[in-house]
């Protein structure tokens, strides 16, 4: 069973195409872009923190309060930028792993107040996967194949275990529509504390008026998360990842909680973009199959 899963994730016998190589570079640009966006945004926020409320990661073993009340967070964001460039331009094999280390330090500093960020966890996962890939393999093809396989493996595992944790904590009644009502109201309070006004959109009001709809939305969400491991299968990946994207969009519309980094990575990994790039690189041969093209006339 495990051998089959590894084969689906890494497909070692498949010959790498130019489209796959170009797609991987696009994936790197998106990953690096999100990592640096988070890094610099957190870098400006961290100096406002004074105490560690919830130690995360390395902060459980090291006092990271030295990152507060100074500009070390901005220095760390600069180090992240340098490491990202080193990794992207293949100046040294350790570039992406250093990015992952600096990213982790920035993350545990920013979220030491008792909250976490799901999107940045996914970005951190991609940084670690790329870091391991370029440290473990010398051939680019093997590094690319390993990195994407590891990312897809842990994405699927993460979504499924998220659903399992909900069921372990609350049981099958987690999907009770009353929970959705409570979360919408709680989110409304959060928005009110920022904007000074209560803002409930039409979908939220409709959900608050329809208990069966609220229950159905939660049922769709937890079932979608439960089948997350099915993204390990290349054949099922587009369908399951499309459901996950729809789930995130639904969360945004119903509770105003956005997951742009998750959706960007899911969108890139869900569909056979590499195959499309290969077809585009064929030039006129690709146009032959398009209706109305002069090449087919």
KAQUI-V120445 format. One record per residue. N is the residue number from 0. RES is the residue in one letter. BURIAL is 1 if it has 24 or more other C-alpha atoms within 12 Angstrom, else 0. Layout:
n/res/burial
N/RES/BURIAL
N/RES/BURIAL
This chain:
n/res/burial
0/X/0
1/X/0
2/X/0
3/X/0
4/X/0
5/X/0
6/X/0
7/X/1
8/X/1
9/X/1
10/X/0
11/X/0
12/X/0
13/X/0
14/X/0
15/X/0
16/X/0
17/X/0
18/X/0
19/X/1
20/X/1
21/X/0
22/X/1
23/X/1
24/X/1
25/X/0
26/X/1
27/X/1
28/X/1
29/X/1
30/X/1
31/X/1
32/X/1
33/X/1
34/X/1
35/X/1
36/X/1
37/X/1
38/X/1
39/X/1
40/X/0
41/X/1
42/X/1
43/X/1
44/X/1
45/X/1
46/X/1
47/X/0
48/X/1
49/X/0
50/X/0
51/X/1
52/X/0
53/X/0
54/X/1
55/X/1
56/X/0
57/X/0
58/X/1
59/X/0
60/X/0
61/X/0
62/X/0
63/X/1
64/X/1
65/X/0
66/X/1
67/X/1
68/X/0
69/X/0
70/X/0
71/X/1
72/X/1
73/X/1
74/X/1
75/X/1
76/X/1
77/X/1
78/X/1
79/X/1
80/X/1
81/X/1
82/X/1
83/X/1
84/X/1
85/X/0
86/X/1
87/X/1
88/X/0
89/X/1
90/X/0
91/X/0
92/X/1
93/X/1
94/X/1
95/X/1
96/X/1
97/X/1
98/X/1
99/X/1
100/X/1
101/X/1
102/X/1
103/X/1
104/X/1
105/X/1
106/X/1
107/X/1
108/X/1
109/X/1
110/X/1
111/X/1
112/X/0
113/X/0
114/X/0
115/X/0
116/X/1
117/X/1
118/X/1
119/X/1
120/X/1
121/X/1
122/X/1
123/X/1
124/X/1
125/X/1
126/X/1
127/X/1
128/X/1
129/X/1
130/X/1
131/X/1
132/X/1
133/X/1
134/X/1
135/X/0
136/X/0
137/X/0
138/X/0
139/X/0
140/X/1
141/X/1
142/X/1
143/X/1
144/X/1
145/X/1
146/X/1
147/X/1
148/X/1
149/X/1
150/X/1
151/X/1
152/X/1
153/X/1
154/X/1
155/X/1
156/X/0
157/X/1
158/X/1
159/X/1
160/X/0
161/X/1
162/X/1
163/X/0
164/X/0
165/X/0
166/X/0
167/X/0
168/X/0
169/X/0
170/X/0
171/X/0
172/X/0
173/X/1
174/X/1
175/X/1
176/X/1
177/X/1
178/X/1
179/X/1
180/X/1
181/X/0
182/X/1
183/X/1
184/X/1
185/X/0
186/X/1
187/X/1
188/X/0
189/X/0
190/X/0
191/X/0
192/X/0
193/X/0
194/X/0
195/X/0
196/X/0
197/X/0
198/X/0
199/X/1
200/X/0
201/X/0
202/X/0
203/X/1
204/X/0
205/X/0
206/X/1
207/X/1
208/X/0
209/X/0
210/X/0
211/X/0
212/X/1
213/X/1
214/X/1
215/X/0
216/X/1
217/X/1
218/X/1
219/X/1
220/X/1
221/X/1
222/X/1
223/X/1
224/X/1
225/X/1
226/X/1
227/X/1
228/X/1
229/X/1
230/X/1
231/X/1
232/X/1
233/X/1
234/X/0
235/X/0
236/X/1
237/X/1
238/X/1
239/X/1
240/X/1
241/X/1
242/X/1
243/X/1
244/X/1
245/X/1
246/X/1
247/X/1
248/X/0
249/X/1
250/X/1
251/X/0
252/X/1
253/X/1
254/X/1
255/X/1
256/X/0
257/X/0
258/X/1
259/X/1
260/X/1
261/X/1
262/X/1
263/X/1
264/X/1
265/X/1
266/X/1
267/X/1
268/X/1
269/X/1
270/X/1
271/X/0
272/X/1
273/X/1
274/X/0
275/X/0
276/X/0
277/X/0
278/X/0
279/X/0
280/X/0
281/X/0
282/X/0
283/X/0
284/X/0
285/X/0
286/X/0
287/X/0
288/X/0
289/X/0
290/X/0
291/X/0
292/X/0
293/X/0
294/X/0
295/X/0
296/X/0
